[in-house]
Amino acid sequence: MVTFVNKLTVHGDIDEFLAVKDRLTAYMSNQPGYLGHEALRSLGDERVFLELAVWEDPAAHQRAVRSEEFQALVKDLGPLATPEPGLYETVEAAPRAR
């Protein structure tokens, strides 16, 4: 299992960014190997977002992002936000406190 982490700094219209992000999330959530995701927004800067997506393995993520459909969708993101993407593996995990 791997986690895709993408810090996105929005420099365009936030509502338009959110609409593009929603289309990308809908596409990715239907891809083989996708296990789930979480979107976070910075409390210190409303233009900074984190996308965390869990995948079965790096190959599943790579197949999804290399597809023509993904490439067509993600081109709309460039004018709106600067991404800082990366794949990560878990080195430690603890259950959430209740």
Residue pairs with C-beta under 8 A, 6 or more apart in sequence:
1 35
1 54
1 55
1 56
1 57
1 89
1 90
2 54
2 55
2 56
2 57
2 58
2 61
2 87
2 88
2 89
3 52
3 53
3 54
3 55
3 87
3 88
3 89
3 90
4 51
4 52
4 53
4 54
4 55
4 61
4 85
4 86
4 87
4 88
5 50
5 51
5 52
5 85
5 86
5 87
5 88
6 50
6 51
6 53
6 83
6 84
6 85
6 86
7 48
7 49
7 50
7 83
7 84
8 17
8 21
8 48
8 49
8 50
8 51
8 77
8 81
8 82
8 83
8 84
9 47
9 48
9 81
9 82
9 84
10 17
10 47
10 48
10 49
10 80
10 81
11 47
11 80
11 81
11 82
12 79
12 80
12 81
13 80
14 46
14 47
16 80
17 77
17 80
17 81
20 73
20 76
20 77
20 80
21 39
21 49
21 51
21 77
23 73
23 76
24 70
24 73
24 74
24 77
25 37
25 39
25 51
27 69
27 70
27 73
28 34
28 37
28 53
28 64
28 70
29 37
31 60
31 63
31 64
31 67
32 60
32 63
32 64
33 55
33 56
33 57
33 59
33 60
33 61
33 63
33 64
34 53
34 54
34 55
34 56
34 60
34 64
35 54
35 55
35 56
36 53
36 54
37 51
37 52
37 53
37 54
38 51
38 52
39 49
39 50
39 51
39 52
40 49
40 50
40 51
40 52
41 48
41 49
41 50
42 48
42 49
42 50
49 81
53 61
55 61
58 87
61 87
64 70
65 74
77 83
